[in-house]
Amino acid sequence: MSSWYYVDGGQNRQGPVSAEALLEAYRQGKVTSDSLVWREGLAEWSPLESFRGELGLASVAPAEPPSAPTPAGIPDHAPAKKNNGCLVAAAVVAGGGLFLLIVLGILAAIALPAYQDYTTRSKLVSVMVQGQAAKVAVEEFRANTDRCPRDAAEVGLTVPSTPGLDGLEVGTLTDGRCVVTLTVGMLGTEDSARGGQLLFTREDNGTWSCSGDGIPGNLLPSHCR
C-alpha cells in the first residue's frame, strides 16, 4: 500500500499516511481537493483532486466548515450613522452659497450698467475730440475772414472715420454765431445716443459752449448738459 504525503492548511508537510488516513483528513477538512499531495512514483506534487478516482474521493463528503460566531456585543446590523451634524453643515454651506450668489447678482446689476455708461461716455469723448479740432479750424477761418464759415468744406473739413461719429457740419446760426454740429452714431453696443447731436457754439465773447440734443444726459459731460 502506498504512503501519502500532503500539505495541510498551515502549509506544513504531513506524512507518510495511508490512503485511508488521507481520506479521513479530507473528510475532516484538514485537506481540500486543492491541497497538494505526493506519493512514491509521482514526479511532482499535485492537487488531491487529480487522484479522485484512485482514492475514491467521490464517495467521501468533505466536512462543512463551521460558521463563524457573531462576536458578543456586535449587532447583526450596524446602526445607522448619525449624520445630523453633516446635514446641518451641508445646509449651512448651501445657504451660504445661495446668499453669495444673490449678493453677486445684486452687485452685477449695479455695476454692469455703470460700467456700460462709463465705456459709452469714453466713446462719446472720442467723438467730441473731433469737435475740438473743428473749433480750431473755425477760429482760424474767422481770424482771416472775420466771419463764420458757410460749411465744413469751406474750412477744409470732412467727416473723419471716428467710431461713433456719423456726421460733422459747420455753419452759422441766425444770430451770426458760429456752430459746429456732430451727429452721433453707434457708441459700441449702445445706441441710445445714436442720431443725437453735439453742438459747439461760439459765443460773442469768443468762448465756446457745448450742448446736446437727443443724447441722454447721463452720457453727456457736465459742461454740455
ZICORWO-V909680 format. One record per helix or strand of 3 or more residues. SS is the DSSP state (~ for helix, > for strand). FROM is the first residue (numbers start at 0). LEN is the number of residues. If there is no record, write none. Layout:
SS,FROM,LEN + SS,FROM,LEN
//
This chain:
>,3,4 + >,12,5 + ~,18,9 + >,35,4 + ~,47,8 + ~,56,3 + ~,83,62 + ~,151,4 + >,164,8 + >,177,7 + >,196,6 + >,207,6 + ~,221,3
//
